Amino acid sequence: MELVHSGKVRDVYSDGDDLILVASDRISVYDTVLPTPIPDKGKLLTALSLWWFEQLADLVPNHVISATDVPAEFAGRAIRCRRLEMVPVECIARGYLTGSGLAEYRRTGAVSGVELPPGLVESAILPEPIFTPTTKAALGEHDEFITFEDVVTKVGAETAAALREITVNVYRRGAETAADRGIIVADTKLELGWAPDGRLVLGDEVLTADSSRFWPADSYQPGRSQFSYDKQYVRDWVTESGWDRQSPAPELPPEVVEATRDRYVDVYQRLTGRTW
């Protein structure tokens, strides 16, 4: 195998006609990889993604070839997958107003050019899920909001419409599935690519605690930040630490590492009904 790409969290190896996608225990916030890993995180992300790929198979094809035909040293944290030509856009759906979407709304009254009602508070549920694409920044750089028209310019009207439809439909399915398990999916980010036959295929990860915001439904209250089962907890800690978002990033203390791992395990178990 040959290492062809090392991202913030995942490493990609070439193995003949296939790729081996390996999820590490690295964690990144604000487009920066932190120096402290989260034990089992890569395996948790892989297991949850595989579960979701099954739940979504009727909506959109995915890149998975095998979760077991991988090198032994990567067992549990790797997927053998098809090669895709990745779409040069981050496909994000939002059902609630939080994070960078909230900051953009407060600045402009819109997110990715989608006008929203005035007076919305933090964590407010949106009238309907919206497609809020961003640029796909290189490591160390920051994604920027773009409009649907910008996506059309990048990939054409037909593909842009398909990206929006797939992203919102995956979000809706994910949100409905999670709601049955007492979890709110506030937003999620998808990676899509073209297969050799021209079909859009879901790749990378899907509806994990790295790519989504998960909130417990029983304590949800608009107008404030929410308890989260995802890496928002780490974002909050590094912000409170006074880090200026420039390298090097701070080490995470053991109690933050443990609490973060507990949240990843908890949401995996709640969603899948499986014991970690």
N, C-alpha and C positions, 0 to 999 in steps of 0.2 A: 504494500500500500504506500501511497504517497500523500503527504499532507499538502492540501491545495489551498486551504484557507483556515485561519485561526481568528475567530470573532471574539466578541466580548464574553460570550458564555459557551459557544459551541466551536468544535474543531471539525473540519470536513476533510475526509480522506478519499482519494480515488482508489477504487478497487475494480479494475477491468472496466466494464460498461457502467458499473454502479458507483454510488457514493456511499460512504459510511459517515453518518452524522452522529457525532459524539457530544453528549451534553456533560459539561464539566460541573464542578461544584463552585465555580466562580460566580460572583454576583456583581452586577453593575448597577449604578444609579447615576442619573444625570450624565449618561454617555461615558462614564468612567468606571473601569473595573476596580473594585476594592481589593486590597491586599489580603483580606481574610476570607477563606472559603466557608461555605455552609455545608456541613457533612450531609451526604445523601441527596443533596439538591438535584444533581444531574439525573440520578435514578428516579427521583420523584417526578421531575419534569417529563422524563421519557415515558414513564408509566401512565401519567395523566394524559399526555398527548395521545398515546396509543388508544386509550379508552375513548377519548373524544373523537379521534379519527373514525372509530367504529360507529359512534352515535351519529356522525355527520355524513356517512358514506353515501346516503341517498340524496344529499344536497349538492355535494361537490366531491370529485375524485381527489385522492391524496397520493403522496409520493411514496408511501410505504411499500417495500418489497418484503422485508422480513425483520422481525425484532429478535430473532434467535440466530440467524445466519450472520453473525458478526464475530470479530476476533475475541477470544476468551478474555483478554485483558479489559475489554470494553463491555462485557456482559452486563445487561441491566441498564446501561446508560447510552446505548447506541441503537441506531436504526439503519438497516440497509435500505437505501432508497433510490428512486429513479433520478436521473439528471434532469434538471429543469433550467430553462432560461428565465431567471427571476425577473419579475416585474419591477421596474425602478421606482416604486412607490410604496410607502408604508400604508397599508390599508387598515384604517381604524374605524370602529363603530362605537358610538357613545349613546348610552341610554340615560345617563345621569351626568350632572355637571360637576366635575372635580378635576384636580390636577392641572395640567397645562391647558386643558379645555376651559376650565374656570378662569384661569388667568387671561386667556385670549378673549373670552366673553366679557370680562370686566373692562378690558382695554378697548374692544371694538363693538361689543353687542352681538358678535357672531363668532362662529368657530369654523375655520376653513371656508369662509364665505357663506355659511349657512346662518341666516338671520334667526335669532331666537327671541322669545318674548322678553320685554324689559322686566327688571325686578327679580330675576331668578336668584336664589340664594345658593350657597355652597351645598353640594350633594343633592340639589333639586332633581326630581325626575323630569326628563324632557318630554314634550308632547308626543314625540315618537323617536325611535332610534335614528341617529343621523350618521352619515358617512363623512369622516373628517380626516382626509388623507394628509400625509406629511411627506417631506423629502426623506430619502434614505441616506443618512449621513454616514461618512466613514468613521472608523474608530477614533474617538477623541473629539469629533465634531458633533454638532447638535442638529437634530431634525427640526425642520421648519414647517409650519402649516402652509398648505397649498389649497387652492380651490379645485372644485370639480373641473372647471374649465382648464386649469393647469394640467390636470390629469389627461384631459382630452388632447391637449397639445403634445404631451409626452407619448401617449400610446394609441391615440385615435378614439373617436367617439364610441365605436362599438365595444372596444375593450374596456374603456372607462365605464360605460354603463354596466358591463358584466362585472367588473370589479366592485362597483357600488352594490349591485344586487347580491352578489355572493357574500360580501362582507356583512351587509345588514341581515341577510337570511341566516348566516352562521351565528351572528350575535343573538338574533331572536330565538333560535333553537337552543343556543347555550343558556340564555337567560331563562327560558321556560323550563328547561331541564333542571337548572340550578335552583329555581324557585321552588320546585317540588321537594327540594332537599334543604330548604330554609336559607338559601344563599342568594344574594343579589349580585348579578354581574353588572358592575357599573360601566365598564368599557372593556374593549379587547382589541388587540392588534393581530392582524393576519399577515402571513407571507404567502404570496401566490406566484406561480410561474407557469410558463408555457411548456407543455410536453411536446415531443417531436411532432405529434399529430395536430398541434395547434390548440389543444384544449387547455383551459386554465385549470391548474391543479394546486391543491392546498399543500404547502410544504412547511419545513422547519418545525415549529411547535404550534399548538392550538389550545386556547382557553386554559392556559396554565397560570400559576401564581406569578410568573415572570412577565407574561404577555397580557394580563388582565388585572382588573381590580375586583376583588371578591369581598363582600360585606355580609355580616350576619343580618338576616331579615328581621329578627326579633328585637334588635336594638337600633334599627335604622331610624334616624331622625334628621330631616333636612334642616339646613341652617348651621351645620357644624361638620367637622371632619368625622369620619366613621372608623370604628375598629375594622382592621383589614386583615385578611388571610394571605396577604401577598407582600411583595417587597416594599410597599409603601411604608411599612414599619421601619425599614432600614433607611429609606429616604428621609423620614422624619428624624431619625436619630442623627444622621450625618448633618442635617440642617441645624439641629439643636446644638451639635458639637461646635458649630462656628466655622465649619469647613467652607472655604470660598469657592469650591467646585473646580479648583485647579489641582493638577497633579503635583505631589503625590496625595492620594486620598488617605484618610485615617484608617488605622486598624480598628476592627470591631471588637469590643470587649466580649468575653465569654458569655455573659448573660444575654447580650444581644444576639449572638450567634445561636444560642440555645433557643431563645424565644422565636427567632426567625424560622429555624428548622421545625419547631413545634407547629407553627402556623401552616407551613407547607404540608406537613403530615396531616394536620387536622382537615384542611380543605380537600386533600386527596381522599381521605377516608369518607368525609361527608358526601362528596360528589359521587364517588364510585361505589360506596357501600362495602369496600374492601378494607381489610386490616393491613396496615403497613408493618 
